[in-house]
């Protein structure tokens, strides 16, 4: 299960969606427009990430707003961003 989760995170488009949603709930249309992706593609990736409990959606009227599932997921993402941006001495 862990390997499958990391496999999902290995897709650059999914990572872009996750990082974009760190700032708060976003609609499919907002995600698609902001990241220059089709709504169909965004919906496909969101379905996979919801299934892996990386994202969650909340319906408000006729739209569903998606956000990172919980702080465990956001912590992993932000920690890795910090790790990659650190200078390492080899």
C-alpha positions in Angstrom: 0.0 0.0 0.0 2.9 2.4 0.8 4.6 1.6 -2.5 1.3 2.3 -4.4 1.0 5.6 -2.6 4.5 6.7 -3.5 3.8 5.5 -7.1 0.9 7.9 -7.2 3.1 10.7 -5.8 5.7 10.0 -8.5 3.5 11.5 -11.2 4.4 15.2 -11.8 0.8 16.2 -12.7 -0.5 14.7 -9.4 2.2 16.5 -7.5 1.4 19.8 -9.1 -2.3 19.3 -8.2 -1.4 18.4 -4.6 0.9 21.3 -4.2 -1.7 23.7 -5.7 -4.3 22.4 -3.2 -2.0 22.9 -0.1 -3.3 26.5 0.0 -6.9 25.4 0.6 -9.9 23.9 -1.1 -10.0 24.3 -4.9 -12.6 23.4 -7.5 -11.8 21.2 -10.5 -12.2 24.1 -12.8 -9.9 26.3 -10.7 -7.2 23.5 -10.6 -7.5 22.9 -14.4 -7.4 26.6 -15.3 -4.5 27.4 -12.9 -2.4 24.5 -13.9 -3.3 24.6 -17.6 -4.8 21.1 -17.6 -8.1 19.7 -18.9 -10.9 19.2 -16.4 -11.1 15.6 -17.5 -7.4 15.0 -16.7 -7.7 16.8 -13.3 -10.8 14.7 -12.5 -9.0 11.5 -13.3 -6.1 12.3 -11.1 -8.3 13.5 -8.3 -10.2 10.2 -8.4 -7.0 8.3 -8.0 -5.8 10.5 -5.2 -9.1 10.3 -3.3 -8.9 6.6 -3.6 -5.5 6.6 -1.9 -6.7 9.1 0.7 -4.3 11.8 -0.4 -7.1 14.2 -1.3 -10.7 14.8 -0.1 -13.6 16.6 -1.7 -16.4 18.6 -0.2 -19.5 19.4 -2.1 -20.7 23.0 -2.0 -23.8 23.6 -4.0 -23.0 22.3 -7.5 -19.2 22.1 -7.2 -16.8 19.9 -5.3 -13.8 21.5 -3.7 -10.7 19.4 -3.2 -8.0 19.7 -0.7 -5.1 17.7 0.7 -6.6 15.0 2.8 -4.9 15.8 6.1 -1.8 17.3 7.7 0.1 14.0 7.3 0.0 14.4 3.6 0.8 18.1 3.6 3.7 17.5 6.0 5.2 14.9 3.8 4.9 17.2 0.8 6.3 20.3 2.5 9.1 18.3 4.3 10.2 16.9 0.9 10.2 20.4 -0.7 12.4 21.7 2.2 14.7 18.6 1.9 15.2 19.1 -1.8 15.9 22.8 -1.5 18.6 22.3 1.2 22.2 22.5 0.2 24.0 19.2 0.8 27.6 18.7 1.4 28.9 15.6 -0.4 
